Amino acid sequence: MSSATPFGPVLSRRRAVGRTVAAGLGVWGLSSASRAAADTSLAVGLIGCGRQGRSVAKALALVPGVRIATVVDPDAERRGGAAAEFEAADGGPDLRRVLDDRSIDAVIVATPDHWHAPAAILACDAGKHVYVEKPCSHNLHEAGLLRDVARLRGTVVQHGTQSRSNPLIAEAVDLVRQGAIGDVLVAKAWNVQQRKDIGRRQPGPAPTGVDYDLWVGPAPFVPYQDNRFHYNWRWWHTFGCGDVGNDGTHELDYARWGLGIDTLPSRIAGLGGKSFFHDDQEFPDTAALVFDFSGEGPSSRRRQLVFEMRLWSRNYPHNCDSGVEFHGTDGMLFVSKRGKLEILDGENKRRDPPPRDEPPVVGSHQADFVAAIREGRKPRADMDEAFRSVALVHLGNIAIRLGRTLTPDAEGTRIVGDDEATGLLRRTYREHHWATPAGGT
């Protein structure tokens, strides 16, 4: 595949990582990615030592032959806790320490969203396999850059949409796609929960032990503010993707999976805003999205995916804060990652799932990542799947933000007839920052 892609050249890179990757992986001899595929041992670097990063690292450490070797994080307290927990080396605040270490075979990218794609792209360039938390990018353009560099480098990239490895979700998707409720034309997904008010704050000094400049990284610099730092960065345009991109990514992913959709939506309509909170959050607390798929290409019939979000309520559909209903010509199937599965027939009567000889065999999402590296195959949530699912997140957020219907092109590189919306497919980076992806601006 040529380095010239619709998302721009991805092989050239302006970065100060203490070395130059001049001619691909061959400049190192045997790359860490190649070595890990040939060897059963796997040394992993943890980039981002918050709750989710440590959770993924714990699951990976349970896989035989895997060890968490080094941890990095701009917050010294978090980093020190993770180093002690995993008996790993403290790599300091800068992720380049892990990327420069040729003994590291793979990395976990569990940073804030604005770092996901830049860190994962740099890791692929350095020959590391990558487990990247969802959403894999801050915007759709970055998702395309990451997908392309993973293909070029031949690295395994597993997206943190772990429902792909959930046995119940996999069973439900298989039932849907095998025709258990007829021809499925609509999926309705939701994320309903009661979030907290983050208040209104003013900028102030960063906490002691935090390298805030590294934390901001390639994003446009804004002063430290305590309600846009740990966890709450999700609700700010500069750093996060709102709850559509936070919890909503999971439901959008397996709703699309069940529908069998392998294209981007032909149209997106979205409305939303802040109906409940009066705080500093920039993303909506209430939203409704409709994704329309024209039926061209592999999907032969028109389909819809509907997504609803309420962040101030505990009145859950099916008594589940998140889930998906698949509506077919012969019934409805509901499934939730909370462990619920229900099937109704065409007369709205409950029925048992049809018996099958060989239900899907799935397991740990992290174990699948390791197996994909060792077996030289794609993981369950590879970057092709990740790109299509986060496209729903990013296109949905743009539709809500602008309050109008979008018509993207087939590759997701522009919104037809809408220059303002097209501009939101990308973001602005800090000038001359070493982590800015090539082709990112």
LINNOR-V450398 format. One record per pair of residues at least 12 apart in sequence whose C-alpha atoms are under 6 Angstrom apart, sorted by sequence separation. I is the first residue (numbers start at 0). J is the second residue. D is the distance in Angstrom with one decimal. If there is no record, write none. Layout:
# LINNOR-V450398
I:J:D  I:J:D
This chain:
# LINNOR-V450398
271:283:6.0  291:303:4.7  322:334:5.8  331:343:5.1  272:285:5.6  290:303:5.6  322:335:4.2  330:343:5.4  271:285:5.4  290:304:5.1  330:344:4.2  271:286:3.9  289:304:5.9  330:345:4.3  270:286:5.7  289:305:4.6  329:345:4.7  270:287:5.6  288:305:5.7  69:87:5.1  205:223:5.7  269:287:5.7  288:306:5.1  68:87:4.8  69:88:4.5  70:89:5.5  71:90:5.0  73:92:4.1  269:288:4.4  287:306:5.8  69:89:6.0  70:90:5.5  71:91:5.3  72:92:4.6  115:135:5.7  116:136:4.9  202:222:5.9  203:223:5.9  268:288:5.8  287:307:4.6  69:90:5.8  71:92:5.3  115:136:5.5  202:223:5.5  203:224:5.9  268:289:5.3  286:307:6.0  105:127:4.7  107:129:5.9  202:224:4.5  267:289:5.8  286:308:5.1  71:94:5.9  104:127:5.3  105:128:4.4  106:129:5.1  107:130:4.8  108:131:4.7  109:132:5.4  267:290:4.7  285:308:5.5  40:64:4.7  41:65:4.8  42:66:5.4  43:67:4.8  44:68:5.8  105:129:5.6  107:131:5.9  113:137:5.2  285:309:4.8  40:65:6.0  43:68:5.5  44:69:4.8  45:70:4.6  46:71:5.2  47:72:5.1  112:137:5.5  120:145:5.6  266:291:5.2  284:309:6.0  42:68:5.6  44:70:5.7  128:154:5.1  130:156:5.8  133:159:5.0  264:290:5.9  265:291:5.8  284:310:5.1  128:155:5.0  129:156:4.7  130:157:4.8  131:158:5.3  132:159:4.4  264:291:5.5  265:292:5.2  131:159:5.9  264:292:4.7  265:293:5.8  48:77:5.7  48:78:5.8  241:282:5.4  234:280:5.2  235:281:5.3  234:281:5.8  234:282:5.6  52:109:4.8  190:247:6.0  43:103:5.7  42:103:5.1  43:104:6.0  45:106:5.7  46:107:5.7  42:104:5.3  43:105:4.8  44:106:4.6  45:107:4.9  46:108:5.1  47:109:4.8  188:250:5.9  43:106:5.2  47:110:4.7  35:104:6.0  32:104:5.8  31:104:4.9  16:95:5.8  199:278:5.4  198:278:4.7  199:279:5.3  172:257:4.7  160:249:5.7  32:126:5.3  31:126:5.9  32:127:5.4  194:310:5.4  185:302:5.7  187:304:5.9  189:306:5.4  191:308:5.6  193:310:4.9  184:302:4.8  185:303:4.8  186:304:4.8  187:305:4.6  188:306:4.8  189:307:4.7  190:308:4.9  191:309:4.8  192:310:4.9  193:311:4.3  185:304:5.8  187:306:5.9  189:308:5.8  191:310:5.7  193:312:5.1  192:312:5.4  192:313:5.5  113:238:4.9  112:238:6.0  112:239:5.2  192:320:5.9  271:399:5.6  191:320:4.9  269:398:5.0  270:399:4.8  190:320:5.9  269:399:4.7  190:321:4.8  189:321:5.3  270:402:5.7  75:208:5.2  189:322:5.9  74:208:6.0  188:322:5.7  74:209:4.4  188:323:4.3  73:209:5.5  187:323:5.5  252:388:5.2  268:404:4.4  73:210:5.0  187:324:5.1  267:404:5.5  6:144:5.9  186:324:5.6  267:405:5.1  186:325:4.5  266:405:5.6  266:406:4.7  73:214:5.9  185:326:5.2  265:406:5.9  183:326:5.6  184:327:5.8  183:327:3.8  182:327:5.1  181:327:5.2  182:328:5.4  180:327:5.2  181:328:4.9  181:329:4.7  244:392:5.5  180:329:4.6  180:330:4.7  166:361:5.7  164:361:5.4  164:362:5.5  164:364:5.2  161:364:5.6  219:428:5.5  218:428:5.0  219:429:4.6  217:428:5.4  218:429:5.4  217:429:5.2  217:432:5.6  217:434:5.8  217:435:5.8  157:378:5.9  158:380:5.2  157:380:5.4  157:381:5.2  156:381:5.8  146:382:5.2  142:386:5.7  139:390:5.9  139:393:5.9  138:393:5.9  140:424:5.8  139:424:5.4  140:425:5.5  138:424:5.9  138:425:5.8  59:365:5.5  117:434:5.9  117:436:5.9  36:372:5.4  36:373:4.5  15:433:5.9  14:433:4.1  13:433:6.0  12:437:5.3  9:437:5.4  8:438:5.8  7:438:4.7
